[in-house]
Amino acid sequence: MVFANLALMIGFSILSFSSFVPTAQFGALVSIAILGGLLGNLFFLPVLLRVLVGRA
């Protein structure tokens, strides 16, 4: 999961070097969104599972 997300982030971050500003901004924002999703999966998902499954 980590390597797949890193590969996607690198791929989309290449777009941030574009001279066309909307494409560059899109690449940066998608890379940040993928990083946020990865951090959410690694840190918040285990906590949520422990809270929700622990009560069942």
C-alpha positions as CSV (number, residue, x, y, z in Angstrom):
1,M,0.0,0.0,0.0
2,V,2.8,2.4,0.9
3,F,4.8,1.8,-2.3
4,A,1.7,2.0,-4.5
5,N,0.8,5.4,-3.0
6,L,4.3,6.6,-3.2
7,A,4.4,5.7,-6.9
8,L,1.2,7.5,-7.5
9,M,2.5,10.6,-5.7
10,I,5.6,10.6,-7.7
11,G,3.7,10.2,-10.9
12,F,1.3,13.1,-10.2
13,S,4.0,15.3,-8.8
14,I,5.7,15.3,-12.2
15,L,2.7,17.3,-13.4
16,S,3.7,20.1,-11.0
17,F,6.7,20.9,-13.2
18,S,4.3,21.8,-16.1
19,S,4.4,25.3,-17.4
20,F,0.5,25.3,-17.7
21,V,-0.5,26.5,-14.2
22,P,-3.8,24.5,-13.9
23,T,-2.0,21.3,-14.7
24,A,0.8,22.1,-12.2
25,Q,-1.7,22.9,-9.5
26,F,-3.6,19.7,-10.2
27,G,-0.5,17.6,-9.9
28,A,0.4,19.1,-6.6
29,L,-3.1,18.9,-5.1
30,V,-3.5,15.2,-6.2
31,S,-0.2,14.4,-4.7
32,I,-1.1,16.0,-1.4
33,A,-4.5,14.2,-1.4
34,I,-2.9,10.9,-2.0
35,L,-0.5,11.6,0.9
36,G,-3.4,12.5,3.1
37,G,-5.2,9.2,2.2
38,L,-2.1,7.2,2.9
39,L,-1.6,8.8,6.3
40,G,-5.3,8.3,7.1
41,N,-5.0,4.6,6.2
42,L,-1.9,4.1,8.3
43,F,-2.8,6.1,11.4
44,F,-6.5,6.8,11.7
45,L,-7.9,3.5,10.3
46,P,-6.4,1.3,13.0
47,V,-7.7,3.6,15.7
48,L,-11.2,3.5,14.2
49,L,-11.1,-0.2,13.8
50,R,-10.1,-0.6,17.4
51,V,-12.9,1.7,18.6
52,L,-15.6,0.2,16.4
53,V,-14.7,-3.4,16.5
54,G,-13.7,-3.4,20.1
55,R,-17.3,-2.5,21.1
56,A,-18.8,-5.4,19.1
